[in-house]
Amino acid sequence: MIKRIGPGDTVNIWTDNWIVGLDSFKPTIRLESVSVERVQDLFRPGTREWDEQLVRSSFIYRDALEILKIKPGAKMLEDVDAWAFERTGVYSVRSCYRALKKEQETTESYATGSAGSSDDARWWKKLWGLKIPPKVRVFWWRAVHGYLPTKGELKRRHVASEDHCETCGEPGETLYHIALQCSYAVQFWKAVKEITGCKLPPLHPATWTRDLLASDICVQKDAALIICGVWSLWTGRNARRHGRTRWSPGAAVRHVASMVEDLLCLEVPAVKPTRVPGRWAKPQENWIKVNTDSAFHVSSAIGAGGVVIRDSDGRLLSAAARLYSHIPDALTGEALAARDGLQLAGEQGHANVILEVDNLVLVNLLRSEDGGRSVISGLWQEIRELGRGFSGFKLLHVNREGNVAAHVCASLPTESNPEFFWSDCFPIRLEEAIQNDCNPS
């Protein structure tokens, strides 16, 4: 659990979980001579805005940056408990599983000095992409991890006393031997080359099962054929151990090649539905429409918001743009822009307002009653309260093509020119976007 910051008076800086961007959810270390105890002590007096100089002097650099990214709720009556691993702040089994899995992988990587489970996931993803039957996929996963009961593996585990190949008599029966070195395997791959034209690439005995999954060894179709061929050799070896004597390499190859070809033919290219480009639509009479959008740069944690207000004739009434610093994610930037848009509409005295944004996650959160625990909890409350201040208020989602004008505004602020407001004379790029909205030809 984590605290979403409102007044900040109930949150202990050093013992409570409250810093979303840190794995520990609290400051990494406490510097000497730092006396602040409650989060509210870090605000500028009489506000819920960070005293940036105090924050930077009280914490190490990384902790200070993550604290400044938190946007305290100006309208929140109290600090709110929330589930840290979901954007909504509401517990889910899925997010809990992911958090525990991440913790397990981190522990394993520290203990072994290896990539841990994440490396397994990478190979599983490559294997899943091959066009092979599910039973062959499971077989190869076992092969990659050395889980197949070859006589060599059984002897290593002290289950069997000897490990000679029952087909050719060679000692040390491994899967590599069964698949590539045994006399049956030699005949099989010779037939594969004659019938399909596929040639075995050079494979190392220690890494060959993973090498076949790497795209630089052979193309996917050949890898699928080879893996299915190894599976056929393995099942043939097991059948011979149980009494079957007849085996034809040519027949086995034709069966495997047919199986792979059938799977490739079954793959029907996905036909994407024709997407009709969205357009800005005029609001009804006596209503105005507020379009907002945000730009966000992950590396610098800087964002910008754009606001465009138009009437029922599509006439541009006003527009604004603002640079945002210390933004944790794109969703927060979108919420800041939406808040600024409604504030501007309220300051100009508009009564019936439609807020239109192109971020569906934001729209769903604003429509939800549980947004008070979300990552934008403070902004969620501000936006909803601003909406209640109008005689009529609607919230709509629009795709990017219908929000071009706001997107243009969001691209204009810079560090040298962080804030703009227009009401009579507008930038050429914005006027062009408005004209295209109203004149699609």
C-alpha positions as CSV (number, residue, x, y, z in Angstrom):
1,M,0.0,0.0,0.0
2,I,1.1,3.6,-0.7
3,K,-0.1,7.0,0.3
4,R,-1.5,9.4,-2.3
5,I,-0.5,12.9,-1.1
6,G,-3.2,15.4,-0.3
7,P,-2.6,17.6,2.8
8,G,0.5,15.6,3.6
9,D,-0.1,16.0,7.3
10,T,-0.6,12.2,8.0
11,V,2.3,10.9,6.0
12,N,5.7,10.3,7.7
13,I,8.4,11.1,5.2
14,W,10.8,8.3,6.5
15,T,8.5,5.4,7.5
16,D,5.5,5.6,5.2
17,N,5.3,4.4,1.6
18,W,4.6,7.5,-0.6
19,I,7.2,8.0,-3.3
20,V,5.8,6.1,-6.4
21,G,9.0,6.3,-8.5
22,L,11.2,4.5,-5.9
23,D,11.2,0.7,-5.5
24,S,11.3,1.2,-1.7
25,F,8.4,3.8,-1.9
26,K,10.3,5.9,0.7
27,P,13.5,7.9,0.7
28,T,16.7,5.8,0.1
29,I,18.6,7.4,3.0
30,R,18.1,10.2,5.6
31,L,20.7,12.9,5.3
32,E,22.2,14.3,8.5
33,S,20.8,17.6,9.8
34,V,17.5,17.1,8.0
35,S,14.6,17.9,10.4
36,V,11.5,17.6,8.2
37,E,9.2,14.7,9.4
38,R,5.8,15.1,7.6
39,V,5.3,15.5,3.9
40,Q,3.4,18.8,4.5
41,D,6.7,20.2,5.9
42,L,8.0,20.1,2.3
43,F,5.3,22.4,0.9
44,R,5.7,26.1,0.5
45,P,3.8,27.8,3.4
46,G,0.0,28.0,2.7
47,T,0.1,25.9,-0.4
48,R,0.4,22.3,-1.6
49,E,3.2,23.0,-3.9
50,W,6.7,21.6,-3.3
51,D,9.4,23.9,-1.9
52,E,11.8,22.8,-4.6
53,Q,14.9,24.2,-2.9
54,L,14.0,22.5,0.4
55,V,13.3,19.2,-1.3
56,R,16.6,19.2,-3.2
57,S,18.6,20.0,0.0
58,S,16.8,17.4,2.1
59,F,17.2,14.3,-0.1
60,I,19.7,12.7,-2.4
61,Y,19.4,13.7,-6.1
62,R,17.3,10.7,-7.3
63,D,14.9,10.8,-4.3
64,A,14.4,14.5,-4.8
65,L,13.5,14.1,-8.5
66,E,10.9,11.4,-7.8
67,I,9.4,13.5,-5.0
68,L,9.0,16.6,-7.3
69,K,7.2,14.4,-9.8
70,I,4.4,13.8,-7.3
71,K,1.4,16.2,-7.8
72,P,-0.3,16.7,-4.4
73,G,-4.0,17.0,-4.6
74,A,-5.0,20.6,-4.0
75,K,-8.7,19.6,-3.3
76,M,-8.0,16.4,-1.4
77,L,-9.3,16.5,2.2
78,E,-7.0,13.7,3.3
79,D,-4.1,11.5,2.3
80,V,-5.5,8.4,0.6
81,D,-4.3,4.8,0.9
82,A,-3.9,3.1,-2.5
83,W,-2.5,-0.1,-4.1
84,A,0.9,0.9,-5.5
85,F,1.1,-1.5,-8.4
86,E,-2.0,-0.5,-10.4
87,R,-2.6,2.9,-12.1
88,T,-6.1,2.9,-10.6
89,G,-4.8,2.4,-7.1
90,V,-7.2,-0.6,-6.7
91,Y,-5.7,-4.1,-5.8
92,S,-5.7,-6.8,-8.5
93,V,-4.3,-10.3,-8.4
94,R,-2.6,-9.6,-11.8
95,S,-0.5,-6.7,-10.5
96,C,0.3,-8.6,-7.3
97,Y,1.6,-11.5,-9.3
98,R,3.7,-9.2,-11.4
99,A,5.2,-7.5,-8.4
100,L,6.1,-10.8,-6.7
101,K,7.5,-12.2,-10.0
102,K,9.7,-9.1,-10.4
103,E,10.9,-9.4,-6.8
104,Q,11.7,-13.1,-7.4
105,E,13.7,-12.3,-10.6
106,T,15.7,-9.6,-8.8
107,T,16.5,-12.0,-5.9
108,E,17.6,-14.7,-8.3
109,S,19.7,-12.4,-10.4
110,Y,21.5,-11.1,-7.3
111,A,22.0,-14.7,-6.0
112,T,23.3,-16.2,-9.2
113,G,24.7,-13.2,-11.0
114,S,22.7,-14.2,-14.1
115,A,19.6,-12.8,-15.8
116,G,17.3,-15.2,-14.0
117,S,13.7,-15.8,-15.1
118,S,13.8,-12.8,-17.5
119,D,16.2,-14.7,-19.7
120,D,13.9,-17.7,-19.7
121,A,11.0,-15.5,-20.8
122,R,13.1,-14.2,-23.7
123,W,13.7,-17.7,-25.0
124,W,10.1,-18.7,-24.4
125,K,9.0,-15.7,-26.5
126,K,11.2,-16.8,-29.4
127,L,9.9,-20.4,-29.1
128,W,6.3,-19.2,-29.0
129,G,6.8,-17.4,-32.3
130,L,7.7,-20.6,-34.2
131,K,5.0,-22.3,-36.3
132,I,5.2,-25.7,-34.6
133,P,2.6,-27.8,-32.8
134,P,2.1,-27.2,-29.1
135,K,3.4,-30.6,-28.1
136,V,6.6,-29.9,-30.0
137,R,6.9,-26.5,-28.4
138,V,6.7,-28.1,-24.9
139,F,9.2,-30.8,-26.0
140,W,11.7,-28.1,-27.1
141,W,11.2,-26.1,-23.9
142,R,12.2,-29.3,-22.0
143,A,15.1,-29.8,-24.3
144,V,16.4,-26.2,-23.7
145,H,16.3,-26.9,-19.9
146,G,17.8,-30.4,-20.1
147,Y,14.6,-32.0,-18.7
148,L,14.4,-34.9,-21.2
149,P,15.2,-38.3,-19.8
150,T,18.0,-39.4,-22.1
151,K,20.2,-42.2,-20.7
152,G,23.1,-39.8,-20.2
153,E,20.9,-37.5,-18.1
154,L,19.5,-40.4,-16.1
155,K,23.0,-41.7,-15.4
156,R,24.0,-38.2,-14.3
157,R,21.2,-38.2,-11.8
158,H,22.1,-41.7,-10.6
159,V,18.9,-43.2,-12.0
160,A,20.5,-45.4,-14.6
161,S,23.8,-47.4,-14.3
162,E,24.8,-47.1,-18.0
163,D,24.3,-44.6,-20.8
164,H,25.0,-46.4,-24.1
165,C,22.8,-45.5,-27.1
166,E,20.6,-48.6,-27.8
167,T,20.7,-47.8,-31.6
168,C,24.4,-47.4,-32.4
169,G,26.0,-48.5,-29.1
170,E,27.9,-45.2,-28.6
171,P,28.5,-44.2,-24.9
172,G,26.9,-41.0,-23.5
173,E,23.5,-40.9,-25.0
174,T,22.5,-37.2,-24.9
175,L,19.8,-35.4,-26.9
176,Y,22.5,-34.0,-29.1
177,H,23.6,-37.5,-29.9
178,I,20.1,-38.7,-30.6
179,A,19.3,-35.7,-32.8
180,L,22.5,-35.3,-34.7
181,Q,25.1,-38.0,-34.2
182,C,23.3,-41.3,-34.1
183,S,23.1,-43.4,-37.2
184,Y,19.3,-43.0,-37.4
185,A,19.9,-39.2,-37.2
186,V,22.5,-39.2,-40.0
187,Q,20.0,-41.0,-42.3
188,F,17.2,-38.7,-41.3
189,W,19.0,-35.4,-42.0
190,K,20.3,-36.7,-45.3
191,A,16.7,-37.4,-46.3
192,V,15.7,-33.9,-45.0
193,K,18.2,-32.3,-47.4
194,E,17.1,-34.4,-50.3
195,I,13.4,-33.9,-49.8
196,T,13.1,-30.3,-48.5
197,G,16.5,-28.7,-49.3
198,C,16.9,-27.7,-45.7
199,K,20.5,-28.1,-44.4
200,L,21.5,-28.3,-40.8
201,P,23.5,-25.2,-39.7
202,P,26.7,-25.7,-37.6
203,L,25.6,-26.3,-34.0
204,H,27.6,-26.4,-30.8
205,P,26.8,-29.3,-28.4
206,A,26.5,-27.1,-25.4
207,T,24.2,-24.4,-26.8
208,W,22.5,-25.9,-29.8
209,T,19.0,-26.0,-28.4
210,R,19.0,-22.2,-27.9
211,D,21.0,-21.5,-31.0
212,L,18.2,-22.8,-33.2
213,L,15.9,-20.2,-31.7
214,A,18.3,-17.3,-32.6
215,S,17.4,-15.6,-35.8
216,D,21.1,-15.4,-37.0
217,I,21.5,-19.2,-37.2
218,C,18.7,-20.0,-39.6
219,V,15.3,-18.6,-40.8
220,Q,12.2,-19.4,-38.7
221,K,10.8,-21.9,-41.2
222,D,14.0,-24.0,-41.2
223,A,14.2,-23.7,-37.4
224,A,10.7,-25.1,-37.1
225,L,11.5,-27.9,-39.5
226,I,14.7,-28.9,-37.6
227,I,13.0,-28.7,-34.2
228,C,10.1,-30.9,-35.4
229,G,12.7,-33.2,-36.9
230,V,14.4,-33.6,-33.5
231,W,11.1,-34.3,-31.9
232,S,10.4,-37.0,-34.5
233,L,13.8,-38.6,-33.8
234,W,13.1,-38.4,-30.0
235,T,9.7,-40.1,-30.4
236,G,11.2,-42.7,-32.8
237,R,13.9,-43.5,-30.2
238,N,11.2,-44.0,-27.5
239,A,9.1,-46.1,-29.8
240,R,12.1,-48.4,-30.6
241,R,12.7,-48.8,-26.9
242,H,9.2,-50.1,-26.6
243,G,9.5,-52.7,-29.3
244,R,8.9,-51.0,-32.7
245,T,11.5,-52.0,-35.2
246,R,10.3,-50.5,-38.6
247,W,11.4,-47.0,-39.3
248,S,11.8,-45.1,-42.6
249,P,13.8,-41.9,-42.6
250,G,12.0,-40.7,-45.8
251,A,8.6,-41.3,-44.4
252,A,9.5,-39.5,-41.2
253,V,10.8,-36.5,-43.1
254,R,7.7,-36.3,-45.3
255,H,5.5,-36.4,-42.2
256,V,7.5,-33.6,-40.4
257,A,7.7,-31.5,-43.6
258,S,3.9,-31.8,-44.1
259,M,3.2,-30.9,-40.5
260,V,5.3,-27.7,-40.7
261,E,3.9,-26.8,-44.1
262,D,0.3,-27.2,-42.8
263,L,1.0,-24.9,-39.9
264,L,2.5,-22.3,-42.2
265,C,-0.5,-22.4,-44.5
266,L,-2.9,-22.1,-41.6
267,E,-1.4,-18.8,-40.7
268,V,-3.8,-16.4,-42.3
269,P,-2.5,-12.8,-42.4
270,A,-4.5,-10.6,-40.1
271,V,-6.8,-8.2,-42.0
272,K,-6.9,-5.0,-40.2
273,P,-10.3,-3.3,-40.2
274,T,-10.5,-0.2,-42.2
275,R,-10.1,2.7,-39.8
276,V,-12.1,5.7,-40.5
277,P,-10.1,8.8,-39.6
278,G,-11.7,10.8,-36.8
279,R,-12.6,14.5,-37.2
280,W,-13.4,17.3,-34.8
281,A,-17.1,17.8,-34.5
282,K,-18.9,21.0,-33.7
283,P,-20.7,21.1,-30.3
284,Q,-24.4,21.8,-30.1
285,E,-25.7,25.4,-29.9
286,N,-24.9,27.3,-26.7
287,W,-22.1,24.8,-25.9
288,I,-18.4,25.3,-26.2
289,K,-15.8,22.5,-26.7
290,V,-12.5,22.4,-24.9
291,N,-9.9,20.2,-26.6
292,T,-6.7,19.4,-24.6
293,D,-3.6,17.4,-25.3
294,S,-0.2,16.8,-23.8
295,A,3.4,16.1,-25.0
296,F,5.8,14.2,-22.7
297,H,9.5,13.5,-22.8
298,V,10.5,10.5,-20.6
299,S,14.2,11.3,-20.4
300,S,13.8,14.8,-19.2
301,A,10.5,14.4,-17.3
302,I,9.3,17.5,-19.0
303,G,5.8,17.8,-20.6
304,A,3.6,20.4,-22.2
305,G,-0.1,20.9,-22.4
306,G,-2.3,22.5,-25.1
307,V,-5.8,23.9,-24.9
308,V,-8.2,25.0,-27.7
309,I,-11.7,26.4,-27.1
310,R,-14.2,26.6,-29.9
311,D,-17.9,27.5,-30.1
312,S,-20.8,25.7,-31.9
313,D,-19.8,27.3,-35.2
314,G,-16.3,26.0,-35.0
315,R,-15.0,29.5,-34.4
316,L,-11.7,29.6,-32.4
317,L,-12.4,31.6,-29.1
318,S,-9.1,31.1,-27.3
319,A,-6.1,28.8,-26.9
320,A,-3.3,28.3,-24.5
321,A,-0.2,26.2,-24.0
322,R,2.1,25.6,-21.0
323,L,5.3,23.8,-20.1
324,Y,5.2,21.3,-17.2
325,S,8.3,20.2,-15.3
326,H,8.8,17.1,-13.2
327,I,6.1,15.0,-14.9
328,P,6.2,11.3,-13.9
329,D,4.3,9.9,-17.0
330,A,2.2,10.8,-20.0
331,L,-1.1,10.3,-18.1
332,T,-0.2,13.0,-15.6
333,G,0.6,15.4,-18.4
334,E,-2.8,14.7,-20.1
335,A,-4.6,15.3,-16.7
336,L,-2.7,18.6,-16.2
337,A,-3.7,19.8,-19.7
338,A,-7.4,18.8,-19.0
339,R,-7.4,20.7,-15.7
340,D,-5.9,23.8,-17.3
341,G,-8.4,23.6,-20.1
342,L,-11.4,23.6,-17.7
343,Q,-9.8,26.4,-15.6
344,L,-9.5,28.5,-18.7
345,A,-13.1,27.8,-19.7
346,G,-14.3,28.8,-16.2
347,E,-12.2,32.0,-16.1
348,Q,-13.8,33.0,-19.4
349,G,-17.3,32.5,-18.1
350,H,-18.5,29.6,-20.3
351,A,-21.6,27.8,-18.9
352,N,-21.9,24.6,-21.0
353,V,-18.6,22.9,-21.6
354,I,-17.6,19.7,-23.4
355,L,-14.1,18.4,-22.5
356,E,-12.6,16.4,-25.3
357,V,-9.3,14.4,-24.9
358,D,-7.6,11.7,-26.9
359,N,-6.4,9.6,-23.9
360,L,-8.9,6.8,-23.2
361,V,-7.2,5.9,-19.9
362,L,-7.8,9.4,-18.6
363,V,-11.4,9.4,-19.8
364,N,-12.1,6.1,-18.1
365,L,-10.5,7.3,-14.8
366,L,-12.4,10.6,-14.8
367,R,-15.7,8.6,-15.3
368,S,-14.8,6.2,-12.6
369,E,-15.7,6.7,-8.9
370,D,-12.4,5.1,-7.8
371,G,-10.1,7.6,-9.4
372,G,-9.4,9.1,-6.0
373,R,-6.9,6.3,-5.4
374,S,-5.3,6.5,-8.9
375,V,-1.9,7.8,-9.8
376,I,-3.6,11.1,-10.7
377,S,-5.8,11.2,-7.6
378,G,-5.3,14.9,-6.8
379,L,-5.8,16.0,-10.4
380,W,-8.8,13.6,-10.7
381,Q,-10.5,15.5,-7.9
382,E,-9.7,18.9,-9.3
383,I,-11.0,18.0,-12.8
384,R,-14.3,16.6,-11.4
385,E,-14.8,19.6,-9.2
386,L,-14.2,22.0,-12.1
387,G,-16.7,20.0,-14.2
388,R,-19.3,20.4,-11.5
389,G,-18.8,24.1,-11.6
390,F,-20.4,24.5,-15.0
391,S,-24.2,24.5,-15.7
392,G,-23.6,21.7,-18.2
393,F,-20.6,19.5,-18.5
394,K,-19.7,16.5,-20.7
395,L,-16.5,14.4,-21.1
396,L,-15.8,12.8,-24.5
397,H,-13.0,10.7,-26.0
398,V,-11.8,11.5,-29.5
399,N,-9.0,10.0,-31.5
400,R,-5.8,11.8,-32.5
401,E,-7.2,13.0,-35.8
402,G,-10.0,14.8,-34.1
403,N,-7.6,16.5,-31.6
404,V,-5.0,18.0,-34.0
405,A,-5.4,21.6,-32.9
406,A,-4.7,20.8,-29.2
407,H,-1.8,18.7,-30.2
408,V,-0.3,21.6,-32.2
409,C,-0.6,23.8,-29.1
410,A,1.1,21.3,-26.9
411,S,4.1,21.3,-29.3
412,L,4.7,25.1,-29.0
413,P,6.1,25.7,-25.4
414,T,9.8,25.6,-24.8
415,E,12.1,26.3,-21.9
416,S,12.7,29.9,-23.2
417,N,8.9,30.4,-23.9
418,P,7.1,28.2,-21.4
419,E,3.6,29.7,-21.5
420,F,1.3,31.1,-24.2
421,F,-2.3,32.5,-24.3
422,W,-4.1,33.5,-27.5
423,S,-7.5,35.1,-27.9
424,D,-7.3,37.4,-30.9
425,C,-4.3,36.6,-33.0
426,F,-3.3,32.9,-33.3
427,P,-0.2,31.0,-34.5
428,I,-0.3,30.1,-38.2
429,R,0.1,26.4,-37.5
430,L,-2.9,26.5,-35.2
431,E,-5.1,28.4,-37.7
432,E,-4.2,25.8,-40.4
433,A,-5.2,23.0,-38.1
434,I,-8.5,24.7,-37.3
435,Q,-9.2,25.3,-41.0
436,N,-8.6,21.7,-41.8
437,D,-11.0,20.6,-39.1
438,C,-13.8,22.7,-40.5
439,N,-12.9,22.2,-44.2
440,P,-11.8,18.6,-44.6
441,S,-11.2,19.0,-48.3
